[in-house]
Amino acid sequence: MVRPVALVLGLLLSAALTSCGSSADMTDATVLDHPFQLVDGGTTTLAELQADDDRPLVVNLWATWCAPCLAEMPDLEAFHRQRGDEIRVLGLNISDSPTRAADTTGEIGITYLLGSDPEGAFVEALGAIGLPVTGFITRQGRLALVHQGQLDLERLTELIEEHL
């Protein structure tokens, strides 16, 4: 179990040692099969979500204490509103209390699918060096890209066009 303080310190140290970038090479091969909780109830995996409706999947790891995460969430929401019928967006909260995460997403007006990863399994599995981290999963259920760092709507759209 990864404790929130240890997770934060590890993320900060890793972020200080490595710059932001895009890669899928350092990921845990089983990341698509890691179970997580959906905010509206139930447990699922990325593989199950993708197979459920055959849409590509954009998975964003975020936390309430991460300013770049909060800054990019409106752009993820805008993308979801524009193209959510083609590409599913999932926000996975890392290490926050459910109440704090719900308050934050409510204030921002997030309507895309939300889940939680309180123990940080996805941070580790995706080889994250800090937050935010965004994974791109193809229609065939393959992890195509892991982008580390903040995205805006333009860059998000570019990466989706290139990798999904």
Contacts in CASP RR format, 6 or more apart in sequence:
PFRMAT RR
TARGET T0000
AUTHOR 0000-0000-0000
METHOD contacts of the structure
MODEL  1
MVRPVALVLGLLLSAALTSCGSSADMTDATVLDHPFQLVDGGTTTLAELQ
ADDDRPLVVNLWATWCAPCLAEMPDLEAFHRQRGDEIRVLGLNISDSPTR
AADTTGEIGITYLLGSDPEGAFVEALGAIGLPVTGFITRQGRLALVHQGQ
LDLERLTELIEEHL
1 119 0 8 1.000
2 95 0 8 1.000
2 119 0 8 1.000
2 120 0 8 1.000
2 121 0 8 1.000
2 123 0 8 1.000
2 124 0 8 1.000
4 95 0 8 1.000
7 94 0 8 1.000
7 95 0 8 1.000
7 120 0 8 1.000
7 123 0 8 1.000
8 65 0 8 1.000
8 95 0 8 1.000
11 123 0 8 1.000
11 128 0 8 1.000
11 129 0 8 1.000
11 130 0 8 1.000
11 131 0 8 1.000
12 130 0 8 1.000
14 128 0 8 1.000
14 129 0 8 1.000
14 130 0 8 1.000
15 129 0 8 1.000
15 130 0 8 1.000
17 129 0 8 1.000
18 129 0 8 1.000
20 129 0 8 1.000
20 148 0 8 1.000
20 149 0 8 1.000
20 150 0 8 1.000
21 147 0 8 1.000
21 148 0 8 1.000
21 149 0 8 1.000
22 145 0 8 1.000
22 146 0 8 1.000
22 147 0 8 1.000
22 148 0 8 1.000
22 159 0 8 1.000
23 145 0 8 1.000
23 146 0 8 1.000
23 148 0 8 1.000
24 143 0 8 1.000
24 144 0 8 1.000
24 145 0 8 1.000
24 146 0 8 1.000
26 127 0 8 1.000
26 146 0 8 1.000
27 125 0 8 1.000
27 126 0 8 1.000
27 127 0 8 1.000
27 143 0 8 1.000
27 146 0 8 1.000
28 34 0 8 1.000
28 124 0 8 1.000
28 125 0 8 1.000
28 126 0 8 1.000
28 127 0 8 1.000
30 125 0 8 1.000
31 46 0 8 1.000
31 122 0 8 1.000
31 125 0 8 1.000
31 126 0 8 1.000
31 143 0 8 1.000
32 45 0 8 1.000
32 46 0 8 1.000
32 47 0 8 1.000
32 50 0 8 1.000
32 137 0 8 1.000
32 141 0 8 1.000
32 143 0 8 1.000
33 45 0 8 1.000
33 46 0 8 1.000
33 47 0 8 1.000
34 45 0 8 1.000
34 46 0 8 1.000
34 117 0 8 1.000
34 121 0 8 1.000
34 122 0 8 1.000
34 125 0 8 1.000
35 43 0 8 1.000
35 44 0 8 1.000
35 45 0 8 1.000
36 43 0 8 1.000
36 44 0 8 1.000
36 45 0 8 1.000
36 92 0 8 1.000
36 115 0 8 1.000
36 116 0 8 1.000
36 117 0 8 1.000
36 121 0 8 1.000
36 122 0 8 1.000
37 43 0 8 1.000
37 115 0 8 1.000
37 116 0 8 1.000
38 44 0 8 1.000
38 113 0 8 1.000
38 114 0 8 1.000
38 115 0 8 1.000
39 98 0 8 1.000
39 101 0 8 1.000
39 102 0 8 1.000
39 114 0 8 1.000
39 115 0 8 1.000
39 116 0 8 1.000
40 114 0 8 1.000
46 57 0 8 1.000
46 59 0 8 1.000
46 90 0 8 1.000
46 137 0 8 1.000
47 141 0 8 1.000
49 57 0 8 1.000
49 88 0 8 1.000
49 90 0 8 1.000
49 113 0 8 1.000
50 56 0 8 1.000
50 57 0 8 1.000
50 88 0 8 1.000
50 137 0 8 1.000
50 139 0 8 1.000
50 141 0 8 1.000
51 141 0 8 1.000
53 88 0 8 1.000
54 139 0 8 1.000
55 84 0 8 1.000
55 86 0 8 1.000
55 87 0 8 1.000
55 88 0 8 1.000
55 139 0 8 1.000
56 86 0 8 1.000
56 87 0 8 1.000
56 88 0 8 1.000
56 136 0 8 1.000
56 137 0 8 1.000
56 138 0 8 1.000
56 139 0 8 1.000
56 160 0 8 1.000
56 164 0 8 1.000
57 87 0 8 1.000
57 88 0 8 1.000
57 89 0 8 1.000
57 90 0 8 1.000
57 136 0 8 1.000
57 137 0 8 1.000
57 141 0 8 1.000
58 76 0 8 1.000
58 79 0 8 1.000
58 87 0 8 1.000
58 88 0 8 1.000
58 89 0 8 1.000
58 90 0 8 1.000
58 134 0 8 1.000
58 135 0 8 1.000
58 136 0 8 1.000
58 137 0 8 1.000
58 156 0 8 1.000
58 160 0 8 1.000
58 164 0 8 1.000
59 90 0 8 1.000
59 91 0 8 1.000
59 92 0 8 1.000
59 122 0 8 1.000
59 134 0 8 1.000
59 135 0 8 1.000
59 136 0 8 1.000
59 137 0 8 1.000
60 69 0 8 1.000
60 72 0 8 1.000
60 73 0 8 1.000
60 76 0 8 1.000
60 89 0 8 1.000
60 90 0 8 1.000
60 91 0 8 1.000
60 92 0 8 1.000
60 132 0 8 1.000
60 133 0 8 1.000
60 134 0 8 1.000
60 135 0 8 1.000
61 91 0 8 1.000
61 92 0 8 1.000
61 94 0 8 1.000
61 117 0 8 1.000
61 122 0 8 1.000
61 123 0 8 1.000
61 126 0 8 1.000
61 128 0 8 1.000
61 131 0 8 1.000
61 132 0 8 1.000
61 133 0 8 1.000
61 134 0 8 1.000
62 69 0 8 1.000
62 70 0 8 1.000
62 73 0 8 1.000
62 91 0 8 1.000
62 92 0 8 1.000
62 93 0 8 1.000
62 94 0 8 1.000
62 131 0 8 1.000
62 132 0 8 1.000
63 69 0 8 1.000
63 93 0 8 1.000
63 94 0 8 1.000
63 95 0 8 1.000
63 96 0 8 1.000
63 131 0 8 1.000
64 70 0 8 1.000
64 93 0 8 1.000
64 96 0 8 1.000
64 100 0 8 1.000
64 101 0 8 1.000
64 104 0 8 1.000
65 96 0 8 1.000
66 131 0 8 1.000
66 132 0 8 1.000
68 131 0 8 1.000
68 132 0 8 1.000
68 149 0 8 1.000
68 150 0 8 1.000
69 131 0 8 1.000
69 132 0 8 1.000
69 150 0 8 1.000
70 104 0 8 1.000
70 108 0 8 1.000
71 150 0 8 1.000
72 132 0 8 1.000
72 150 0 8 1.000
72 151 0 8 1.000
72 152 0 8 1.000
73 105 0 8 1.000
73 108 0 8 1.000
73 110 0 8 1.000
74 108 0 8 1.000
75 151 0 8 1.000
75 152 0 8 1.000
75 153 0 8 1.000
75 156 0 8 1.000
76 89 0 8 1.000
76 91 0 8 1.000
76 110 0 8 1.000
76 112 0 8 1.000
76 151 0 8 1.000
76 156 0 8 1.000
77 108 0 8 1.000
77 109 0 8 1.000
77 110 0 8 1.000
77 111 0 8 1.000
77 112 0 8 1.000
78 153 0 8 1.000
79 87 0 8 1.000
79 89 0 8 1.000
79 153 0 8 1.000
79 156 0 8 1.000
79 157 0 8 1.000
79 160 0 8 1.000
80 89 0 8 1.000
80 111 0 8 1.000
80 112 0 8 1.000
81 111 0 8 1.000
84 112 0 8 1.000
87 160 0 8 1.000
87 164 0 8 1.000
88 112 0 8 1.000
88 113 0 8 1.000
89 112 0 8 1.000
89 113 0 8 1.000
90 112 0 8 1.000
90 113 0 8 1.000
90 114 0 8 1.000
90 115 0 8 1.000
91 112 0 8 1.000
91 113 0 8 1.000
91 114 0 8 1.000
91 115 0 8 1.000
92 114 0 8 1.000
92 115 0 8 1.000
92 116 0 8 1.000
92 117 0 8 1.000
92 122 0 8 1.000
93 101 0 8 1.000
93 114 0 8 1.000
93 115 0 8 1.000
93 116 0 8 1.000
93 117 0 8 1.000
93 118 0 8 1.000
94 117 0 8 1.000
94 118 0 8 1.000
94 120 0 8 1.000
94 122 0 8 1.000
94 123 0 8 1.000
94 131 0 8 1.000
95 118 0 8 1.000
95 120 0 8 1.000
96 104 0 8 1.000
96 116 0 8 1.000
96 118 0 8 1.000
98 116 0 8 1.000
101 114 0 8 1.000
101 116 0 8 1.000
105 114 0 8 1.000
117 123 0 8 1.000
122 128 0 8 1.000
122 133 0 8 1.000
123 130 0 8 1.000
123 131 0 8 1.000
123 133 0 8 1.000
126 133 0 8 1.000
126 135 0 8 1.000
126 146 0 8 1.000
127 133 0 8 1.000
127 146 0 8 1.000
128 146 0 8 1.000
128 148 0 8 1.000
129 148 0 8 1.000
130 148 0 8 1.000
130 149 0 8 1.000
131 149 0 8 1.000
132 148 0 8 1.000
132 149 0 8 1.000
132 150 0 8 1.000
132 151 0 8 1.000
133 146 0 8 1.000
133 147 0 8 1.000
133 148 0 8 1.000
133 149 0 8 1.000
134 146 0 8 1.000
134 147 0 8 1.000
134 149 0 8 1.000
134 151 0 8 1.000
134 156 0 8 1.000
134 159 0 8 1.000
135 143 0 8 1.000
135 145 0 8 1.000
135 146 0 8 1.000
135 147 0 8 1.000
136 143 0 8 1.000
136 144 0 8 1.000
136 145 0 8 1.000
136 146 0 8 1.000
136 147 0 8 1.000
136 159 0 8 1.000
136 160 0 8 1.000
136 163 0 8 1.000
136 164 0 8 1.000
137 143 0 8 1.000
137 144 0 8 1.000
137 164 0 8 1.000
138 144 0 8 1.000
138 163 0 8 1.000
138 164 0 8 1.000
139 164 0 8 1.000
144 163 0 8 1.000
144 164 0 8 1.000
145 159 0 8 1.000
145 163 0 8 1.000
147 159 0 8 1.000
151 159 0 8 1.000
END
